[in-house]
Amino acid sequence: MFVVAMIVLVLSVIAIIRGLTERFKNPINELKGRISYLEKRVNDLENDK
């Protein structure tokens, strides 16, 4: 029974860590996409002049 509890504990910790990394990674990727879009718009506006 102790071994099963340890396995469940380890799997729970791994799941929590994965959830936290996904929570931090998704907004960063979204911001990178927005920044690249804005950089493209600025370049397009500069080239139009």
N, C-alpha and C positions, 0 to 999 in steps of 0.2 A: 504494500500500500504506500509506503514511503517513497518508493521509486516512482510510482505513478504520480504522486504529488509533485515530486521534483521535476518530472518531465512536463507536467502541466504548467508549473511555475516558469520553467525556461521558455516554453512556447508562448506563454502570456507576455513575458518580458520582451521577447523578439517581436511579437505583434504590436506592442505598445511603441517600441522604438521605430518600427516601420511606419506606423501611423503618424508619429511625430515628424519623421523626415519627409513624408509626403505632404504634410500640412505646411511645412516650411518651404518645400521645393516648388509647389504649384504656384504660389503668388510670385515667386522670383522669376519663374519661366514666363508668366503672364506679363510681368513688368519688362522683361527683356524684349518680348514681342512688341509691346507698345513703344518702347524706346527705338527699336529698329524701324518701326512704321513712321514715327515722328522724324527720325533722321532722314528717311527716304523722302518724306514730304518737304523737309527743309531743303534738301538737295534739288528736288524738282522745282521749288519756288526760286531758288538761286539761279538755276539754269534758264528759267523763263525770262529773267531780266536781261 
